[in-house]
Amino acid sequence: MVYETTRGDDTYVLFNGHWFRVQKDFAALVNDSVKRIPGADISLPPCYIGEKESDYNVRASRETGFLCLDAKTIGIGGNQVEVCDLLTDKNQLIHIKKWRSSASLSHLFLQGTNSAESLLRDESFRLATRQLIEQTKPGFPTAIHREGAGELEVVFGIVYSRDVPVHKRLPFFSKLSMMDAAKALHAQGVKVSVTRIAEIETRAEAV
């Protein structure tokens, strides 16, 4: 359970049964940092209520032409790392998650950070990624090679129903996680953007 309220100048957050006081200046810093993350220059279809993320990723790939790499992991350092859910021909790594809890979004931001860092730092991971792309869709254009990953952009796609910007929708601790992820990625020269994926009731609403 997550609940937020303001009292005086400070924000109070109820998270997992514990209250946290967030000072006004720090809350403003986090909110401003997330607000300044640009919107992604991509268009993704809406997600239907009840549609599994895996099914959505396959359908989104089919409708956009982006490459679906969902659940296709690569071993590195004893861990299995997913490159992204969808890959564009502009070297955009799209990571998608339905907003259900702060924990799920923290996983999303960690996933995006780990993947990009692995591509930048590990030659064997880049080679395995290149091979995975070629196996999944031969000839798909990508700047990822053994020698380097090219100019990367990490796109966080967050699924929710309310028609409001991401920075106004996320709870405080999710915004904090997103700010930290963006800082880590920017420090390594990786672009970061965000997009809201509309969650709708029926297919008719997408018309």
N, C-alpha and C positions, 0 to 999 in steps of 0.2 A: 504494500500500500504506500502511495506517495501523495502527500498533501502539502500545499504551500500556502502561506498567508503572510501578510505584512503587518507589522506592528511598529509604529514609530518610523524610524529610518531603516530598520533592519527587516530582512526576510527570514521567516522561520519555515523549516522544511521537516515534515514528518516522514521518515524513511525507514522502513523495516522496523517499525515500533520505537524508533528513537527520534528525538527532536534535535535539530541542528540550527544554530543561529548563524546567519550569513550577514556579515556587515555590509552596509549600503555600498561602500566604495568597491568592495570585491564583487558584489552582485552586479554592479554596473559594468565592471571590467569584463566579466564573463559574458554578460548579455551583449555588450558592444562587440566583443571578439567574434561571437557566433553570428551576429547580425552582419558583420563585414565579410563573412565567407560568401563568395558569389554564387549565384544560381548557375547550375550546369547548362551548357548550351546544347542540350539534348532533349528529345521528347520521348517520354516513355508512356505506354498505354496505361489506363487505370487497372487496378487490381480489384477483382470481384470479392465481396465478402464471402468468406468460406473457402476461397481458392488457396491452395497450398502455395507456399513460396516457390517450391520446386516447379510446380505447374505454371505459375506465373512467369518464372524466368524462361521456361521453354517457349511459352506463348509470346512473351516480349521479344525474344530472339527472332522468332518467326516473323513478327510484325515489323520489326525495325531493321533486321539484317545484322544486328549485333551478334557476336559469337557467344554462345552460352557455354560457360566453363563451370557452372554451378556443380558443387560436390565432386569436382575432379581435382583431387589434392596431389601435391608433390611433397615427397619426403625431404626434410632438411633438418639436420642436427637432432634427429630422433623425433621430430614433430612433423605432422602433416599440415601443410599450408595450402589453402585455396587461393589461387591467383586472384580471382574475382568471380562474380556471378555472371556479368556480361562484359565483353570487351569490344570497344569500338575500333574502327580503322584509324582513329586519331590518337591511339594509345591511351584512351581513357579506361581506367579500371573501375567498373561500376559495382558497388557492393550494396545489396538490397536487404532490407529488413522491415518486417511489419512492426510498428510501434505497439508493444504490449507491456513493456516494463523498462525501467532504467537499465536493468541487467542485460536485456537483449540488445539495447542500443550500445551499451558499453562494449559488448562482444563485436558489434558491427564496426565500431571505431577501431578496436584493437585489430580486427581482421584486416582492415584497410591499411593500417600502419605496418603490420607484420609483412604483408604481401609486398608492399612497395619497398620496404627495407631489404627484403630478401632479393628482389630483382636488382636493386642497386648494388648490393654488396657481394652477392654470391654468383659466381660464374656458372657453377653447375645447376643452380636453380634457374638461371636465365636459359641455359641450354635445354633443360627439361621443359620449361615453359614453351619455348619455341617448338619443341617436338610435339608437345601437347596440342598447341594451336594447329600445327600441320596435320596431326592425326584427326583432330576434330573437324576441321574444314580446310582441306588442302588449298593452298593459294591465298588464304586470308591475309590481307596486308597487315604487317606489324613491324614496328621499329625495334622490337625485342630480339636481340641476337646474343650470341655467346660473348661478344666484345662489350656490349653495353645494352642498357634498357631504353635508350632514347629519352625524350622528354615525356615524363609521366604526369598524368592527372588522375587523382583519386576522386571518384564521385560517390558520395553517400546518398543513396536513394531510400527515403523513409516513407513507408506506407501508412497513411491514416486518412480518416474520413473528413475531418473538419477543414474547410477551405480557408486556412490561415497559413502564413509563412512559417517555415520550420522554426525560426528563432522565437516565434511567439507560441509555438505549440509544445516544444519540449520542456520537460521538468528541469529544474535547476541542475541536478547532478548529471543528467544527460548532456546538458549544455557544457558543463565543466569537462566531461569526458571528450566531447567534440572539440572544445577549445584546445585541450592538451594534445589530441591527435593531430589537429591542424598545425600546431606549433612544431611538433616533431617532424611532420612531413615537410613543412616549409623550410625547416632547418637543413633539409637534405635536397632542396631544390625541386620538390614535388608540388605541383599545383593541387589545390583542394577546392572542390565545389560541392554543392548539395542540391538535391531536387526532391520536391514532394511528389509522391505517387498517390494519386487519388484512389481511395477505397470506396467503391460504389456498390449499391445493392444488387442491381440487375444489369444485364447487357444493354437494355434499352436506354439506360442513363448515359451510356457512352456515345450515343448518337448525337 
